[in-house]
């Protein structure tokens, strides 16, 4: 399975059909008694009332690799409500495209889907997703709903489209044997004049990777991604760490300023301190390389840790963890959404709500082989989840989730990021300079903004800008 992840949001399509769903009245809802602290019984009773003896089956479109997270929850939901759920598998890269195709063809092949969170703006603009704001307002207050630690991608232009079900905050991994070796600590202090500690800035991280890079000894500073699909994310964090927003309030790009150029120059300079395979490694190859134990630093997600914490990894128990330097970043995730063409919208919504509350979501995240990572407060103290990830990792992951900047949740997100990706790649291949790469990108971003409608983009950006963590002082 290939993980290029962001290539598939190509264009917005249009959908006009809207199938009506049954409604569960407020009076009947008020009569339901909450029976336990997770409140799942409240949801189950609401589904039973909507079902009213009918034979209902929901079709769930999911990305390959996540069935282990979904099926146990769906099986329990069916047992409790009688609503059957069938599963439609598609690749990670194709799931958003599949949703677009359904919308264009006015044919609902699914009721619930799990698109990548960053694709929600384009899917919403295409008319592919049901706005679930009214359902959320109707039900959440009755179950005292507590949202994900990161829920910034659930809404687009203030409308609610889906529940986050995966905590994909980027983290930094450090080889404990390197960091805690007394001889290495002395050598580092003698060379740099300060102690060898977990880096607080990107400058310090680059310095650390350079220090540990000894290819003649088969030791390498890092194995950070240097393929086009992933390299853009590192630049995005490095740039934000320079204390800039990517665009101004009128959507004029900020990225081609001195800070943006320096961030790209730093990234390209750090490439020489990576394992050679970083130039070609996809996600699974990256995991396998770092698991060999000869690289000091890596960057990844909870899925990375699940692999590295397994019995097959030489790095199990030999790592230190921290959010990425200066800025935490949420750059993936899966959201439960409902097709606008579904005839069972309210029940589909209630399944999504059920799947993401405390008890069912723990069942999902506990699965060792699935993609879903912790995303609720209670996940971080669950013994089974701790066994999959380790206590040390979960401390850093929780911190990253609470302080993560949002992704670029705008209409045309795929166009903006693909353009940036292509120009950064050209700079990495020395076809153009870093300044040219970002100047070209800025010009293309201006055209994309005009194509997508500047006023609408400004509205969403100003909303998104307010969602950035309050402690950051970006300009």
Buried (B, 14 or more C-beta within 10 A) or exposed (E): EEBBBBBBBEEBBEBEEEEEBBEBEEEEBEEBEBEEEBBBBBBBBBBBBBBEEEEBEBBBBBBBBBBBBBBBBBEBBBEBBBBEBEBBEBBBBEBBBBBBBBBBEEEBBBBBBBBBBBBBBBBBBBBBBBBBEBBBEBBBEBBEBEBBBBBBBBBBBEBBBBBBBBBBBBBBBBBBEBBEBEEBBEEBEEEEEEEBEBBEEBEBBBBBBBBBBEEEEEBBBBBBBBBBBBBBBBBBBBBBBBEBBBBBEEBEBBBBBEBBBBBBBBBBEBBEBBBEBBEEBBBBBBBBBBBBBBBBBBBBBBBBBBBBBBEEBEBBEBBBBBBBBBBBBBBBBBBBBBBBBBBBBBBBBBBBBBBBBBBBBBBBBBBEBBBBBBBBBBBBEBEBBBEBBBEBBBEBBBBBBBBBBBBBBBBBBBBBBBBBBBBBBBBBEEEBBBBBBBBBBBEBBBEBBEEBEEEBBBEBBEBBBEBBBEEBEBE
